[in-house]
Amino acid sequence: MTKWGRDFFSAHWRSILVALGLVAATVWLFWPATGYDFLNFDDDRYVSGNQIVRQGLTPESIRWAFRSVYESYWLPVMWLSYMLDSSLFGTEPFGYHLTNILLHALNAALLFLLLNSWTRKFWPSVFVAALFAWHPLRVESVAWIAERKDVLSGFLVLLCLFFYKRFSRNPVPGREVPAAFCMALGLMTKPILVTLPFLLLLLDYWPLKRWNFSREEVRAEGLKLVREKVLFWALTVLFCFLTYYTQTVGKAIHGTDAIPWMRRLASIPVAYVFYLGKTVLPVRLSMIYGDLALAPWRSLTAAGFLLGLTLAALWGGRRCRALPVGWLWFLGLLVPVIGIVRVGTTHVADRFTYLPSIGLGIAVAWGASSLLPSRPWRSVLFALMGSAILVGCAWQTRQALPCWRNSLTAFENVLKYLPESALAHNNYGEALLGAGQTESALRHFDKAISVDPRTTPFIANSALALLLLNRTDEAIPRLEGALLAMNPRCPFLNFVLGLSWMEKGMPERAIPFLKRANEGPMIRPTWRVELARAYLEAGQTAEASNEFALVAGQGWAPLADFEGMCSYFSALWGKGHGRRAWSFFERTLTTHSNNIAILNNVAWLLATDPPAGADPAEAIRLALRAKDLCTVIYPGILDTLAVAYAAHGEFERAVYWSRQAHDLAVSNGLERLASKIGERTRVYQEGKAWGKTGAVERLR
């Protein structure tokens, strides 16, 4: 083999090994996120609470992905990726997190291979790819399942650049189609990629070197380079129109009456400086940031600073083309999210830097190597500084990851830096509610309402907390007032008001509100179950059957009859919704007072996980009735009676009945059950009750 051949294969394998190393290191760095939970902010709407996505890839779900405009966006490729995860890994968070991490790791490897193939600068390419992959600003995009848009669109953009490089070598019509196809897929994942054609023009200048800044070159080549990108421009125009239309129809865009043009323009330089600051010093990172300070002097100072950096980059471009290209890459890809068009409540976010940050890395790496004088010590200095930066970024990323463990940690982190955020208080309250800390949750909901009294989910959540605290009479007027004053069709307000009337034992009054809550194209199974329950308790069995069929048709729960309803509410109780489940069983027992299975199960649940407002002696009464109705006594019946006595503090009786249950289990050959009952007997002898998770002090 010739020397050229040996050098080629040596460089080739070195690149492959480094790419694999980047993948492995990035996966290792973000691996803790595979054990994190869904968040109650977007994850619930995109995945955990979206029954169509959780079905996986089916003909019906694929049609939905392409036909639906959800949350004011048309994102079919994003939906398909979630559905594929559901099919491959099931519906637990692990699979969705794993895909995010793998996509991000692949992006790091692709970026390195692209930069190295463009420039033949090995170590700067390694540095930029690693900096991109390990920077703490990437945590939000990778650890948050709902931000699949970032990592997936990033993957598609890098593929687009790979195909565009092939096209640029021989730019004949038709060869640009693979790159344009990748851009189209990227836009169907995240529409902010509309500035991609401008990035391609920058890449034509460097590193592809297809034109220069000279007037003659611009005249000769500029129009030709613009024309050859007609497919890319067409996609940009199409998706700009499509996104503006869906956002306008969804009323997600803030008009100039809400945010005047002068305020928008003043916010642009401040936002750019914010992103620069977070890139250089990635501290106090948060899922939510408050509005940026827009005092005139701040905007003018930020604008002057940006102008100075831009002029410096253009001046440095005489010696290093990568400097202006990297800087303009950063500025240009941020344009759709910099505040000119304001959508939703988010002005700045870590995730918006996912692709733009690559430009800053290029400007720093190539600018430093080109502008600093060549000296023997330069390579050592670059190696030490680059290593220190990358190690520091990786360490800071590991420190930032645990904030994304679950909704409690995520919004606790937000409130640390933004204590007056109504959204953070509301979502933190939702997380507390899920953890069974209802009183604390109510305080946060009330705080959210005090900051923003006209947001309906905050009011609905506070009423739901009151409901769980058995304060239904306080919840109903709060909900009725919100429906009259704000939005009579609000699904969430109607749902909670329907639950409130069910709690009062008035299913006929609950039905209209629960029906209104379930209007619309999205099927919310838990809400449908409550409507079916209302019909059932109101004696409208035909309507109840229809609702059962709708839920069962989604493959969500085996609900087809009363027994299915009982199983559903037993499971709901076990998940921490004891108050809702108890209100169902409390009325069920009046009509099914001789059903031994229901009596026994409800007695166990009341004894081990009592909801607010339940009578402590009720578990004993139900367990005794179940025992008396039995023609043949089963060990489980006596075990439940013992648990009920222990929960009431009657430990001698608990020990007696537990021993009876143990002996009966042994005589029936049920050794595992006998062992568990024996463990509980020892707990009662110590003067402790048996709770949901094992031995506890008295529950009441």
C-alpha positions as CSV (number, residue, x, y, z in Angstrom):
1,M,0.0,0.0,0.0
2,T,1.2,3.5,-0.9
3,K,2.0,6.1,1.8
4,W,-1.1,8.0,0.6
5,G,-3.2,4.9,1.1
6,R,-1.8,4.3,4.6
7,D,-2.4,7.9,5.6
8,F,-6.0,7.8,4.2
9,F,-6.9,4.6,6.1
10,S,-5.2,5.8,9.2
11,A,-7.1,9.1,9.2
12,H,-10.3,7.3,8.2
13,W,-10.2,4.9,11.2
14,R,-9.1,7.6,13.5
15,S,-12.2,9.6,12.6
16,I,-14.4,6.6,13.1
17,L,-12.9,5.8,16.5
18,V,-13.3,9.4,17.7
19,A,-16.9,9.5,16.5
20,L,-17.7,6.3,18.4
21,G,-15.9,7.7,21.4
22,L,-18.1,10.8,21.2
23,V,-21.2,8.7,21.1
24,A,-20.1,6.6,24.1
25,A,-19.0,9.5,26.2
26,T,-22.2,11.4,25.5
27,V,-24.4,8.5,26.3
28,W,-22.5,7.9,29.6
29,L,-22.8,11.6,30.5
30,F,-26.6,11.7,30.0
31,W,-27.3,8.1,31.1
32,P,-28.8,9.1,34.5
33,A,-31.7,10.7,32.6
34,T,-32.9,7.2,31.6
35,G,-34.2,6.8,35.1
36,Y,-36.1,10.1,35.2
37,D,-39.8,10.4,35.2
38,F,-42.2,12.2,32.9
39,L,-42.7,15.9,33.7
40,N,-46.1,17.5,34.1
41,F,-45.1,20.2,31.7
42,D,-45.6,19.2,28.0
43,D,-44.5,15.6,28.6
44,D,-48.1,14.9,29.8
45,R,-49.6,16.4,26.6
46,Y,-47.1,15.0,24.2
47,V,-46.6,11.5,25.6
48,S,-47.7,10.4,29.1
49,G,-51.2,11.7,28.8
50,N,-51.5,11.3,25.0
51,Q,-53.3,8.0,24.4
52,I,-52.9,8.1,20.7
53,V,-49.1,8.3,21.0
54,R,-49.1,5.6,23.7
55,Q,-50.8,3.2,21.3
56,G,-47.6,3.1,19.2
57,L,-47.4,3.0,15.5
58,T,-50.8,1.9,14.1
59,P,-52.6,3.0,11.0
60,E,-54.9,5.2,13.1
61,S,-52.1,6.9,15.0
62,I,-50.1,7.5,11.8
63,R,-53.1,9.2,10.2
64,W,-53.5,11.3,13.3
65,A,-49.9,12.3,13.2
66,F,-50.3,13.8,9.8
67,R,-53.8,15.2,10.1
68,S,-53.6,16.8,13.5
69,V,-52.5,20.3,14.5
70,Y,-51.8,19.8,18.1
71,E,-50.8,22.6,20.5
72,S,-50.9,24.9,17.4
73,Y,-48.1,23.1,15.6
74,W,-48.0,20.5,12.8
75,L,-45.3,18.1,13.8
76,P,-45.9,14.7,12.2
77,V,-42.3,13.5,12.3
78,M,-42.0,14.3,16.0
79,W,-45.3,12.3,16.7
80,L,-44.1,9.3,14.7
81,S,-40.8,9.2,16.7
82,Y,-42.7,9.1,20.0
83,M,-45.1,6.4,18.6
84,L,-42.1,4.3,17.5
85,D,-40.7,4.6,21.1
86,S,-44.1,3.4,22.4
87,S,-44.0,0.4,20.0
88,L,-40.4,-0.5,20.8
89,F,-40.1,0.2,24.5
90,G,-43.6,0.5,25.9
91,T,-45.0,3.5,27.7
92,E,-42.5,3.9,30.6
93,P,-40.2,7.0,30.5
94,F,-37.1,4.9,30.0
95,G,-37.5,4.4,26.2
96,Y,-38.3,8.0,25.4
97,H,-35.3,9.2,27.4
98,L,-33.0,6.6,25.8
99,T,-34.0,7.8,22.3
100,N,-33.3,11.4,23.2
101,I,-29.9,10.5,24.5
102,L,-29.0,8.3,21.5
103,L,-30.1,11.0,19.0
104,H,-28.0,13.6,20.8
105,A,-25.0,11.3,20.9
106,L,-25.4,10.6,17.2
107,N,-25.6,14.3,16.5
108,A,-22.2,14.8,18.3
109,A,-20.6,12.2,16.1
110,L,-22.2,13.5,12.9
111,L,-21.1,17.0,13.7
112,F,-17.5,15.9,14.2
113,L,-17.5,13.9,10.9
114,L,-19.0,16.8,9.0
115,L,-16.5,19.4,10.3
116,N,-13.6,17.1,9.8
117,S,-14.6,16.2,6.3
118,W,-15.2,19.9,5.5
119,T,-12.0,21.3,6.9
120,R,-9.5,18.5,7.5
121,K,-8.9,20.1,10.9
122,F,-9.1,17.2,13.3
123,W,-8.7,18.6,16.7
124,P,-10.9,21.7,16.2
125,S,-13.6,19.4,14.9
126,V,-13.3,17.2,18.0
127,F,-13.5,20.2,20.3
128,V,-16.6,21.8,18.6
129,A,-18.5,18.5,18.6
130,A,-17.6,17.7,22.2
131,L,-18.4,21.2,23.3
132,F,-21.8,21.0,21.6
133,A,-22.6,17.6,23.1
134,W,-21.5,18.2,26.7
135,H,-22.4,21.8,27.3
136,P,-24.9,22.3,30.2
137,L,-27.3,24.1,27.9
138,R,-28.0,20.8,26.2
139,V,-29.5,19.3,29.3
140,E,-32.9,20.7,28.7
141,S,-33.0,19.4,25.1
142,V,-31.9,15.9,26.1
143,A,-33.3,15.3,29.6
144,W,-36.8,16.7,28.8
145,I,-38.8,14.1,26.8
146,A,-41.0,16.8,25.3
147,E,-37.9,18.4,23.7
148,R,-37.5,15.5,21.3
149,K,-38.0,18.2,18.7
150,D,-34.5,19.6,19.4
151,V,-32.5,16.4,19.1
152,L,-34.5,14.9,16.2
153,S,-34.5,18.1,14.2
154,G,-30.8,18.5,14.9
155,F,-30.1,15.0,13.5
156,L,-32.1,15.8,10.4
157,V,-30.3,19.1,9.9
158,L,-26.9,17.5,10.1
159,L,-28.0,14.9,7.6
160,C,-29.2,17.7,5.4
161,L,-25.7,19.3,5.6
162,F,-24.1,16.0,4.8
163,F,-26.2,15.6,1.6
164,Y,-25.7,19.3,0.8
165,K,-21.9,18.8,0.8
166,R,-22.3,16.0,-1.7
167,F,-24.5,18.2,-3.9
168,S,-22.0,21.1,-3.7
169,R,-19.3,19.0,-5.3
170,N,-21.4,18.6,-8.4
171,P,-24.4,21.0,-8.2
172,V,-26.6,19.6,-11.0
173,P,-30.4,19.7,-10.7
174,G,-31.8,16.8,-8.7
175,R,-28.8,16.2,-6.6
176,E,-30.1,18.6,-3.9
177,V,-33.3,16.5,-3.4
178,P,-31.9,14.3,-0.5
179,A,-30.8,17.4,1.4
180,A,-34.1,19.2,0.8
181,F,-36.0,16.0,1.9
182,C,-34.0,16.0,5.2
183,M,-34.9,19.7,5.6
184,A,-38.6,19.0,5.0
185,L,-38.5,16.2,7.7
186,G,-36.7,18.6,10.0
187,L,-39.4,21.3,9.5
188,M,-42.0,18.6,10.2
189,T,-40.2,18.1,13.5
190,K,-39.5,21.7,14.5
191,P,-40.5,24.6,12.2
192,I,-37.9,27.1,13.4
193,L,-35.5,25.5,10.9
194,V,-36.9,27.9,8.3
195,T,-33.5,29.9,8.3
196,L,-31.6,26.8,7.0
197,P,-31.2,28.1,3.4
198,F,-29.3,31.1,4.8
199,L,-27.0,28.8,6.7
200,L,-26.3,26.9,3.4
201,L,-25.3,30.2,1.8
202,L,-22.9,30.8,4.7
203,L,-21.4,27.3,4.3
204,D,-21.0,28.0,0.6
205,Y,-18.6,30.8,1.7
206,W,-16.9,28.6,4.3
207,P,-15.9,25.8,4.4
208,L,-17.1,24.9,0.9
209,K,-15.5,28.1,-0.5
210,R,-17.9,28.4,-3.4
211,W,-17.9,32.3,-3.4
212,N,-16.1,35.3,-1.9
213,F,-17.1,38.6,-0.5
214,S,-15.7,40.5,-3.4
215,R,-18.3,42.4,-5.5
216,E,-17.3,40.5,-8.7
217,E,-17.8,37.1,-6.9
218,V,-21.1,38.1,-5.5
219,R,-22.4,39.2,-8.9
220,A,-21.0,36.2,-10.6
221,E,-21.8,33.4,-8.1
222,G,-24.3,34.9,-5.7
223,L,-27.5,34.8,-7.8
224,K,-26.5,31.3,-9.0
225,L,-26.1,30.0,-5.5
226,V,-29.4,31.5,-4.4
227,R,-31.2,30.0,-7.5
228,E,-29.9,26.5,-7.0
229,K,-31.6,26.5,-3.5
230,V,-35.0,27.0,-4.9
231,L,-36.3,23.8,-3.2
232,F,-35.0,25.0,0.2
233,W,-36.5,28.5,-0.3
234,A,-39.8,26.9,-1.2
235,L,-39.8,24.9,1.9
236,T,-39.0,28.0,4.0
237,V,-41.9,29.9,2.5
238,L,-44.3,27.0,2.8
239,F,-43.5,26.3,6.5
240,C,-43.5,30.0,7.4
241,F,-47.0,30.3,6.1
242,L,-48.1,27.0,7.6
243,T,-46.7,27.7,11.0
244,Y,-48.1,31.3,11.1
245,Y,-51.5,29.9,10.0
246,T,-51.6,27.2,12.7
247,Q,-50.4,29.5,15.4
248,T,-52.9,32.2,14.4
249,V,-55.8,29.7,14.4
250,G,-54.6,28.4,17.7
251,K,-54.4,31.9,19.1
252,A,-50.8,31.3,20.2
253,I,-49.3,34.4,18.6
254,H,-49.2,37.6,20.7
255,G,-50.4,40.6,18.7
256,T,-48.8,44.0,18.7
257,D,-51.5,45.2,21.2
258,A,-50.2,42.7,23.7
259,I,-46.5,43.2,22.9
260,P,-45.8,46.4,20.9
261,W,-43.2,46.4,18.1
262,M,-40.8,48.7,20.0
263,R,-40.8,46.3,23.0
264,R,-40.1,43.4,20.6
265,L,-37.2,45.2,18.9
266,A,-35.8,46.3,22.2
267,S,-35.8,42.7,23.5
268,I,-33.8,41.3,20.5
269,P,-30.2,42.4,21.5
270,V,-30.9,41.6,25.2
271,A,-32.0,38.1,24.3
272,Y,-28.8,37.5,22.2
273,V,-26.6,38.7,25.0
274,F,-28.6,36.4,27.4
275,Y,-27.7,33.4,25.2
276,L,-24.1,34.5,24.9
277,G,-23.9,34.8,28.7
278,K,-25.4,31.4,29.4
279,T,-23.1,29.9,26.8
280,V,-20.0,31.4,28.4
281,L,-21.1,31.0,32.0
282,P,-23.8,28.3,32.2
283,V,-25.1,28.8,35.8
284,R,-28.6,29.4,37.2
285,L,-30.1,27.3,34.4
286,S,-33.8,26.9,34.6
287,M,-36.7,25.4,32.6
288,I,-38.4,28.8,32.8
289,Y,-36.9,32.3,32.8
290,G,-38.6,35.5,33.7
291,D,-39.1,38.4,31.2
292,L,-35.8,40.0,30.3
293,A,-35.1,43.5,31.7
294,L,-35.8,45.9,28.9
295,A,-34.7,49.3,30.2
296,P,-33.6,51.4,27.3
297,W,-30.0,51.6,28.5
298,R,-29.9,47.7,28.6
299,S,-31.1,47.4,25.0
300,L,-28.8,50.0,23.7
301,T,-25.8,48.6,25.6
302,A,-26.6,45.1,24.3
303,A,-27.1,46.3,20.8
304,G,-23.7,48.1,20.9
305,F,-22.0,45.0,22.3
306,L,-23.5,42.8,19.5
307,L,-22.5,45.3,16.8
308,G,-19.0,45.4,18.1
309,L,-18.8,41.6,18.1
310,T,-20.2,41.5,14.6
311,L,-17.7,44.0,13.3
312,A,-14.9,42.2,15.0
313,A,-16.0,38.9,13.4
314,L,-16.2,40.5,9.9
315,W,-12.8,42.1,10.4
316,G,-11.3,38.7,11.6
317,G,-12.9,37.1,8.5
318,R,-10.1,38.5,6.4
319,R,-7.8,36.0,8.0
320,C,-10.3,33.4,9.1
321,R,-13.5,32.8,7.2
322,A,-14.8,30.5,9.9
323,L,-15.1,33.5,12.3
324,P,-17.9,35.4,10.6
325,V,-19.5,32.2,9.4
326,G,-19.7,30.8,13.0
327,W,-20.9,34.1,14.4
328,L,-23.6,34.6,11.7
329,W,-24.6,30.9,12.2
330,F,-25.3,31.7,15.8
331,L,-27.2,34.9,15.1
332,G,-29.1,33.6,12.1
333,L,-30.5,30.3,13.5
334,L,-31.8,32.2,16.6
335,V,-33.8,34.6,14.5
336,P,-37.1,32.6,14.6
337,V,-37.1,32.5,18.5
338,I,-35.4,35.9,19.3
339,G,-38.7,37.7,19.9
340,I,-39.8,39.2,16.6
341,V,-42.8,36.9,16.5
342,R,-43.9,36.1,20.1
343,V,-45.5,32.7,20.6
344,G,-46.8,31.4,23.9
345,T,-45.2,32.5,27.2
346,T,-41.6,31.5,26.5
347,H,-39.2,34.3,25.4
348,V,-35.9,32.7,26.1
349,A,-35.0,29.1,26.8
350,D,-31.9,26.9,27.0
351,R,-33.3,24.6,24.3
352,F,-33.3,27.4,21.7
353,T,-29.5,27.2,21.6
354,Y,-29.3,23.6,20.4
355,L,-28.2,24.2,16.8
356,P,-27.2,27.9,17.0
357,S,-24.5,27.1,19.6
358,I,-22.5,25.1,17.0
359,G,-21.8,28.4,15.3
360,L,-20.2,29.9,18.4
361,G,-18.1,26.8,18.8
362,I,-16.8,27.0,15.3
363,A,-16.0,30.7,15.7
364,V,-14.0,30.1,18.8
365,A,-12.1,27.0,17.7
366,W,-11.2,28.2,14.2
367,G,-10.8,31.8,15.2
368,A,-8.4,31.0,18.0
369,S,-6.3,28.7,15.9
370,S,-6.1,31.2,13.0
371,L,-5.7,34.5,14.8
372,L,-3.2,33.6,17.5
373,P,0.4,33.6,16.3
374,S,2.0,30.3,15.6
375,R,4.4,29.4,18.4
376,P,5.7,26.1,19.7
377,W,3.7,26.4,22.9
378,R,0.4,27.1,21.0
379,S,-0.7,23.5,20.6
380,V,0.0,22.7,24.3
381,L,-2.0,25.8,25.3
382,F,-4.9,24.9,23.1
383,A,-4.9,21.3,24.4
384,L,-4.9,22.4,28.0
385,M,-7.5,25.1,27.6
386,G,-9.8,22.9,25.4
387,S,-9.6,20.0,27.9
388,A,-10.3,22.2,30.8
389,I,-13.4,23.7,29.0
390,L,-14.7,20.3,28.1
391,V,-14.2,18.7,31.5
392,G,-15.8,21.8,33.1
393,C,-18.8,21.5,30.8
394,A,-19.2,17.8,31.4
395,W,-19.0,18.3,35.2
396,Q,-21.6,21.1,35.1
397,T,-23.9,19.0,32.9
398,R,-23.8,16.2,35.5
399,Q,-24.6,18.7,38.2
400,A,-27.6,20.1,36.2
401,L,-29.1,16.8,35.3
402,P,-30.8,15.9,38.6
403,C,-33.0,19.0,38.4
404,W,-34.9,17.1,35.7
405,R,-35.5,13.9,37.7
406,N,-39.2,14.6,38.1
407,S,-41.7,17.5,38.2
408,L,-40.9,18.2,41.9
409,T,-37.2,18.7,41.3
410,A,-37.7,20.6,38.0
411,F,-40.1,23.2,39.4
412,E,-38.4,23.4,42.7
413,N,-35.4,24.5,40.7
414,V,-37.5,27.1,38.8
415,L,-38.9,28.5,42.0
416,K,-35.4,28.9,43.5
417,Y,-34.6,31.5,40.8
418,L,-38.1,32.7,40.0
419,P,-40.2,32.6,43.2
420,E,-43.0,34.7,41.6
421,S,-43.6,32.4,38.6
422,A,-47.3,31.5,38.5
423,L,-46.7,28.6,36.1
424,A,-44.0,27.2,38.3
425,H,-46.2,27.4,41.4
426,N,-49.0,25.7,39.6
427,N,-46.9,22.8,38.2
428,Y,-45.1,22.3,41.5
429,G,-48.5,22.1,43.1
430,E,-49.6,19.5,40.6
431,A,-46.4,17.5,41.4
432,L,-47.2,17.8,45.2
433,L,-50.8,16.7,44.5
434,G,-49.5,13.6,42.8
435,A,-47.2,12.9,45.8
436,G,-50.2,13.1,48.1
437,Q,-49.2,16.4,49.7
438,T,-52.6,18.1,49.1
439,E,-52.3,20.9,51.7
440,S,-49.0,22.0,50.3
441,A,-50.3,21.7,46.8
442,L,-53.2,24.0,47.6
443,R,-50.9,26.7,48.9
444,H,-49.0,26.7,45.7
445,F,-52.1,26.8,43.6
446,D,-53.4,29.8,45.6
447,K,-50.0,31.5,45.1
448,A,-50.3,30.9,41.3
449,I,-53.8,32.4,41.4
450,S,-52.6,35.5,43.4
451,V,-50.0,36.1,40.7
452,D,-52.2,35.3,37.7
453,P,-55.9,35.2,38.7
454,R,-57.3,34.7,35.2
455,T,-55.6,31.4,34.1
456,T,-58.2,28.7,34.3
457,P,-56.0,25.7,35.0
458,F,-54.7,27.3,38.2
459,I,-58.3,27.7,39.4
460,A,-59.3,24.2,38.4
461,N,-56.2,22.7,40.2
462,S,-57.0,24.7,43.4
463,A,-60.6,23.4,43.3
464,L,-59.4,19.8,42.7
465,A,-57.1,20.1,45.8
466,L,-60.1,21.4,47.8
467,L,-62.1,18.4,46.6
468,L,-59.4,16.0,47.7
469,L,-59.4,17.7,51.1
470,N,-63.1,17.1,51.4
471,R,-63.9,20.8,51.1
472,T,-66.3,20.4,48.2
473,D,-68.5,23.3,49.3
474,E,-65.6,25.6,48.8
475,A,-64.6,24.2,45.4
476,I,-68.0,24.5,43.7
477,P,-68.5,28.3,44.0
478,R,-64.9,28.8,42.9
479,L,-65.4,26.7,39.8
480,E,-68.8,28.2,38.9
481,G,-67.4,31.7,39.3
482,A,-64.5,30.9,36.9
483,L,-66.8,29.4,34.3
484,L,-69.1,32.4,34.3
485,A,-66.3,35.0,34.3
486,M,-63.8,33.4,32.0
487,N,-64.4,30.4,29.8
488,P,-67.7,28.4,30.1
489,R,-66.3,25.8,27.7
490,C,-63.0,25.2,29.5
491,P,-62.6,21.4,29.7
492,F,-60.6,21.3,32.9
493,L,-63.0,23.6,34.8
494,N,-66.0,21.6,33.7
495,F,-64.3,18.3,34.6
496,V,-63.5,19.3,38.1
497,L,-67.0,20.8,38.6
498,G,-68.4,17.5,37.4
499,L,-66.3,15.7,39.9
500,S,-67.5,18.0,42.6
501,W,-71.1,17.2,42.0
502,M,-70.2,13.5,41.9
503,E,-68.6,14.0,45.3
504,K,-71.9,15.6,46.5
505,G,-73.7,12.5,45.3
506,M,-75.5,14.3,42.5
507,P,-74.6,12.5,39.3
508,E,-77.5,14.1,37.3
509,R,-76.0,17.5,38.0
510,A,-72.5,16.3,37.2
511,I,-73.3,14.8,33.7
512,P,-73.6,18.1,31.8
513,F,-70.3,19.3,33.0
514,L,-68.5,16.0,32.4
515,K,-70.0,15.9,28.9
516,R,-68.7,19.4,28.1
517,A,-65.3,18.4,29.5
518,N,-65.2,15.5,27.0
519,E,-66.1,17.5,23.9
520,G,-63.4,17.8,21.3
521,P,-61.2,15.4,19.2
522,M,-58.9,14.3,22.1
523,I,-60.1,11.3,24.1
524,R,-59.1,11.6,27.7
525,P,-59.8,8.2,29.1
526,T,-59.8,9.1,32.8
527,W,-62.3,11.9,32.1
528,R,-64.4,9.5,30.0
529,V,-64.4,7.0,32.9
530,E,-65.8,9.7,35.2
531,L,-68.6,10.4,32.7
532,A,-69.4,6.7,32.4
533,R,-69.5,6.5,36.2
534,A,-71.9,9.4,36.4
535,Y,-74.2,7.8,33.8
536,L,-74.0,4.5,35.8
537,E,-74.9,6.1,39.1
538,A,-77.7,8.1,37.5
539,G,-79.2,4.8,36.2
540,Q,-78.4,5.6,32.5
541,T,-76.8,2.3,31.7
542,A,-77.0,2.6,27.9
543,E,-75.1,5.9,27.9
544,A,-72.6,4.4,30.4
545,S,-72.0,1.5,28.0
546,N,-71.3,3.9,25.2
547,E,-68.6,5.6,27.3
548,F,-67.1,2.3,28.3
549,A,-66.8,1.4,24.6
550,L,-65.1,4.6,23.7
551,V,-62.5,4.1,26.4
552,A,-62.0,0.4,25.7
553,G,-61.8,1.2,22.0
554,Q,-58.6,3.1,22.7
555,G,-57.0,0.0,24.2
556,W,-56.5,2.0,27.4
557,A,-58.3,0.0,30.0
558,P,-60.5,-3.2,30.1
559,L,-63.6,-1.3,31.1
560,A,-66.8,-2.8,29.8
561,D,-68.9,-3.2,32.9
562,F,-69.3,-2.6,36.6
563,E,-66.5,-5.0,37.6
564,G,-64.1,-3.2,35.2
565,M,-65.1,0.1,36.9
566,C,-64.4,-1.3,40.3
567,S,-60.9,-2.5,39.2
568,Y,-60.2,0.9,37.7
569,F,-61.0,2.8,40.8
570,S,-59.1,0.3,43.0
571,A,-56.0,0.9,40.8
572,L,-56.7,4.7,41.0
573,W,-56.7,4.5,44.8
574,G,-53.4,2.7,44.7
575,K,-51.9,5.5,42.6
576,G,-52.7,8.1,45.3
577,H,-56.2,9.2,44.2
578,G,-58.0,7.7,47.3
579,R,-60.4,10.5,47.7
580,R,-61.9,10.1,44.1
581,A,-61.9,6.3,44.4
582,W,-63.5,6.4,47.9
583,S,-66.4,8.6,46.7
584,F,-67.1,6.0,44.0
585,F,-67.0,3.0,46.4
586,E,-68.9,4.8,49.2
587,R,-71.9,5.0,46.9
588,T,-71.3,1.7,45.3
589,L,-71.5,-0.1,48.6
590,T,-75.0,1.2,49.2
591,T,-76.2,-0.8,46.1
592,H,-73.7,-3.7,46.3
593,S,-73.6,-4.2,50.1
594,N,-73.4,-8.0,49.8
595,N,-70.5,-8.1,47.3
596,I,-67.8,-9.8,49.3
597,A,-64.9,-8.9,46.9
598,I,-65.8,-5.2,47.0
599,L,-66.3,-5.2,50.7
600,N,-62.9,-6.8,51.3
601,N,-60.9,-4.7,48.8
602,V,-62.4,-1.4,50.0
603,A,-61.8,-2.4,53.6
604,W,-58.1,-3.1,52.8
605,L,-57.7,0.2,51.0
606,L,-59.4,2.2,53.8
607,A,-57.1,0.5,56.4
608,T,-53.8,0.8,54.5
609,D,-54.3,4.1,52.6
610,P,-57.2,6.1,54.1
611,P,-58.3,9.2,52.2
612,A,-59.2,12.5,53.8
613,G,-62.8,12.4,55.3
614,A,-63.1,8.6,55.6
615,D,-64.5,7.2,58.8
616,P,-61.7,5.3,60.6
617,A,-64.0,2.6,61.8
618,E,-65.5,2.0,58.3
619,A,-62.7,-0.5,57.4
620,I,-63.5,-2.7,60.4
621,R,-67.3,-2.6,59.6
622,L,-66.7,-3.6,55.9
623,A,-64.2,-6.3,56.8
624,L,-66.6,-7.8,59.4
625,R,-69.4,-7.8,56.9
626,A,-67.3,-9.5,54.3
627,K,-66.4,-12.2,56.9
628,D,-70.0,-12.7,58.0
629,L,-71.2,-13.1,54.4
630,C,-68.6,-15.8,53.6
631,T,-69.9,-19.4,53.6
632,V,-66.3,-20.5,53.4
633,I,-63.7,-18.4,55.2
634,Y,-60.6,-17.4,53.2
635,P,-57.3,-16.3,54.8
636,G,-57.4,-13.1,52.9
637,I,-60.7,-12.1,54.5
638,L,-59.2,-12.5,58.0
639,D,-56.0,-10.8,57.0
640,T,-58.0,-7.7,55.9
641,L,-59.9,-7.7,59.2
642,A,-56.6,-7.8,61.1
643,V,-55.2,-4.9,59.1
644,A,-58.4,-2.9,59.8
645,Y,-58.2,-3.5,63.5
646,A,-54.5,-2.5,63.5
647,A,-55.2,0.7,61.6
648,H,-57.8,1.6,64.3
649,G,-55.3,0.9,67.1
650,E,-56.9,-2.3,68.3
651,F,-53.7,-4.4,68.2
652,E,-54.8,-7.3,70.4
653,R,-57.7,-8.1,68.0
654,A,-55.4,-7.5,65.1
655,V,-52.9,-10.1,66.4
656,Y,-55.7,-12.6,67.1
657,W,-57.2,-12.4,63.6
658,S,-53.8,-12.3,61.9
659,R,-52.9,-15.5,63.6
660,Q,-56.2,-17.1,62.5
661,A,-55.5,-16.0,59.0
662,H,-51.9,-17.4,59.2
663,D,-53.0,-20.8,60.4
664,L,-55.7,-21.0,57.7
665,A,-53.2,-20.1,55.0
666,V,-50.8,-22.8,56.3
667,S,-53.6,-25.4,56.4
668,N,-54.5,-24.5,52.8
669,G,-50.9,-24.8,51.6
670,L,-50.6,-21.1,50.9
671,E,-47.0,-20.7,52.1
672,R,-46.2,-17.4,50.5
673,L,-49.4,-15.8,51.9
674,A,-48.8,-17.3,55.3
675,S,-45.3,-15.8,55.3
676,K,-46.6,-12.3,54.5
677,I,-49.3,-12.6,57.1
678,G,-46.8,-13.7,59.7
679,E,-44.7,-10.6,58.9
680,R,-47.8,-8.4,59.5
681,T,-48.5,-10.3,62.8
682,R,-45.1,-9.3,64.1
683,V,-45.7,-5.7,63.1
684,Y,-49.0,-5.6,65.1
685,Q,-47.2,-7.1,68.1
686,E,-44.9,-4.1,68.0
687,G,-47.9,-1.7,68.2
688,K,-47.7,-0.6,64.6
689,A,-50.2,-0.6,61.8
690,W,-49.7,-1.9,58.2
691,G,-49.7,0.8,55.7
692,K,-49.5,1.0,51.9
693,T,-45.8,0.4,51.9
694,G,-45.4,-1.7,55.0
695,A,-45.1,-1.2,58.8
696,V,-46.1,2.3,59.9
697,E,-47.1,4.1,63.1
698,R,-50.9,4.3,63.5
699,L,-52.4,5.9,60.3
700,R,-55.0,7.9,62.3
